Amino acid sequence: MKILVTGGAGFIGSAVVRRLVSIEKCAAVNLDALTYAGRLDSLASIAGAPGYAFEHADIRDAAAVAGIFARHQPDAVMHLAAESHVDRSIDRPGDFVTTNLVGTYTMLEAALRYRDALPEGRRDGFRFLHVSTDEVYGDLGEGPPANEGAAYRPSSPYAATKAGADHLARAWHRTYGLPVIVTNCCNNYGPYQFPEKLIPTMILAGLNGEPMPIYGEGRQVRDWLHVDDHAAALGAILRGGRPGETYNITGEAERRNIDVVEAICATLDELLPDAPHRPHSQLIRFVDDRPGHDFRYALDGGKLARDLRWRAPVGFEEGLRETVRWYVDNRDWWEPIRRGGHAGQRQGTAR
Ligand SMILES: NC(=O)c1ccc[n+]([C@@H]2O[C@H](COP(=O)([O-])OP(=O)(O)OC[C@H]3O[C@@H](n4cnc5c(N)ncnc54)[C@H](O)[C@@H]3O)[C@@H](O)[C@H]2O)c1
């Protein structure tokens, strides 16, 4: 099976490509524009594998996308390419509108034309897996976890463009018969995450003895899933999910931000007993909250458990420890990013 993965140089996309090539023994074509978030060095372990190919292209470029379908003849698409950082979406929403909405439209159109021209046997098996987020359901407050029928109430420009992209993907299924499956997943963590998201930002600040900035009072709640478990769930959904359906993917690990950061500090204390800034929790600083900050996201993953027997393995604390250790051991990956101007500066304080 050959799969076209968009955004395969990003945090989750690279985990998906590594898994497809090295564990699931599929061929994978990575279509990525290599924005600031795209890092080919995240794919070094499989870069020379016979089943792997890279295409440097932008999902908004219809001609380039059509050419990639024609050249590689994939059996499925896993669409992850996106602008993904909420704070950036507050400062520069235009990039989010064009990539997340127009780019998704371009991918759906190209996939539809390609799929309609396939011979019958291959046409029936073709799938378009659209990867999305729990943020489309908006702020849950104290309410129950969102199931797949919950209303969309996106708050940030990022969430609004992902919500719009989800609707486009479903419309291409309902109106044109493209075999689309949509997934909505909770917050991911793990190796190779760009140091602007909460967990790597805090780890690198702690490692460098810099202030660890927590928005508001840190009481916001997020549900966490290890990126490799997300990649495994996406593989299971691509194989067994039904076209036209939506599947929530939950880590069943709701944690307050402050508790996540305290756990990172405790792990740094343990791994680096000689660090001059021990205890690392003294670096925590409470800063102005993010504009429009959602208080809580949580997902009901019952459908995925019932229909495809997939549940996340238990183990957020262990996964977080391994992630801290990975950043301690892999300076070669993140030091160039910080030297390149991404050294934890505050973003998204409203224009
Ligand atoms: N990170 C999370 O916690 C999370 C949770 C649920 C869903 N998601 C979704 O998963 C997907 C991947 O998220 P991520 O955290 O890996 O993002 P990321 O920012 O790490 O990676 C995005 C990738 O897309 C590429 N890209 C961006 N614009 C492009 C364009 N116009 N054309 C081609 N490539 C482009 C970038 O170069 C990068 O490699 C996104 O669709 C995101 O909405 C993320």
The ligand as a Tripos MOL2 file, in Angstrom:
@<TRIPOS>MOLECULE
LIG
   44    48     1     0     0
SMALL
NO_CHARGES

@<TRIPOS>ATOM
      1 N1         -0.1970   18.8850   17.6340 N.am      1 LIG1
      2 C1         -1.3350   18.4520   18.1600 C.2       1 LIG1
      3 O1         -1.4450   18.2990   19.3760 O.2       1 LIG1
      4 C2         -2.5020   18.1120   17.2560 C.ar      1 LIG1
      5 C3         -3.6380   17.5030   17.8230 C.ar      1 LIG1
      6 C4         -4.6930   17.1350   16.9940 C.ar      1 LIG1
      7 C5         -4.6180   17.3560   15.6280 C.ar      1 LIG1
      8 N2         -3.5240   17.9730   15.0990 N.ar      1 LIG1
      9 C6         -3.4760   18.1580   13.6320 C.3       1 LIG1
     10 O2         -2.4730   17.3000   13.1370 O.3       1 LIG1
     11 C7         -1.8320   17.8840   12.0170 C.3       1 LIG1
     12 C8         -0.3330   17.9510   12.2540 C.3       1 LIG1
     13 O3         -0.0650   18.7210   13.4270 O.3       1 LIG1
     14 P1          1.4290   18.9410   13.9140 P.3       1 LIG1
     15 O4          1.3750   19.2940   15.3460 O.co2     1 LIG1
     16 O5          2.2760   17.8120   13.4690 O.co2     1 LIG1
     17 O6          1.8110   20.2500   13.0740 O.3       1 LIG1
     18 P2          3.2390   20.8340   12.7140 P.3       1 LIG1
     19 O7          3.0610   22.3160   12.7070 O.co2     1 LIG1
     20 O8          4.3070   20.2410   13.5600 O.co2     1 LIG1
     21 O9          3.5080   20.3260   11.2180 O.3       1 LIG1
     22 C9          2.7920   20.8140   10.1190 C.3       1 LIG1
     23 C10         3.5190   20.3750    8.8510 C.3       1 LIG1
     24 O10         2.7550   20.8490    7.7290 O.3       1 LIG1
     25 C11         3.6390   21.4650    6.8140 C.3       1 LIG1
     26 N3          2.8820   22.5090    6.1010 N.ar      1 LIG1
     27 C12         2.3590   23.6480    6.6170 C.ar      1 LIG1
     28 N4          1.7700   24.3710    5.6450 N.ar      1 LIG1
     29 C13         1.9060   23.6600    4.5000 C.ar      1 LIG1
     30 C14         1.4830   23.8630    3.1590 C.ar      1 LIG1
     31 N5          0.8190   24.9770    2.8140 N.pl3     1 LIG1
     32 N6          1.7680   22.9160    2.2380 N.ar      1 LIG1
     33 C15         2.4500   21.8030    2.5990 C.ar      1 LIG1
     34 N7          2.8880   21.5540    3.8500 N.ar      1 LIG1
     35 C16         2.6100   22.4770    4.7830 C.ar      1 LIG1
     36 C17         4.7630   22.0480    7.6410 C.3       1 LIG1
     37 O11         5.9340   22.2520    6.8820 O.3       1 LIG1
     38 C18         4.9210   20.9710    8.7030 C.3       1 LIG1
     39 O12         5.8280   19.9770    8.2920 O.3       1 LIG1
     40 C19        -2.4830   19.2530   11.8270 C.3       1 LIG1
     41 O13        -3.4680   19.1340   10.8330 O.3       1 LIG1
     42 C20        -3.0910   19.5600   13.1840 C.3       1 LIG1
     43 O14        -4.2110   20.4000   13.0470 O.3       1 LIG1
     44 C21        -2.4630   18.3550   15.8840 C.ar      1 LIG1
@<TRIPOS>BOND
     1     1     2 1
     2     2     3 2
     3     2     4 1
     4     4     5 ar
     5     4    44 ar
     6     5     6 ar
     7     6     7 ar
     8     7     8 ar
     9     8     9 1
    10     8    44 ar
    11     9    10 1
    12     9    42 1
    13    10    11 1
    14    11    12 1
    15    11    40 1
    16    12    13 1
    17    13    14 1
    18    14    15 2
    19    14    16 1
    20    14    17 1
    21    17    18 1
    22    18    19 2
    23    18    20 1
    24    18    21 1
    25    21    22 1
    26    22    23 1
    27    23    24 1
    28    23    38 1
    29    24    25 1
    30    25    26 1
    31    25    36 1
    32    26    27 ar
    33    26    35 ar
    34    27    28 ar
    35    28    29 ar
    36    29    30 ar
    37    29    35 ar
    38    30    31 1
    39    30    32 ar
    40    32    33 ar
    41    33    34 ar
    42    34    35 ar
    43    36    37 1
    44    36    38 1
    45    38    39 1
    46    40    41 1
    47    40    42 1
    48    42    43 1
@<TRIPOS>SUBSTRUCTURE
     1 LIG1         1 GROUP 0 **** ****
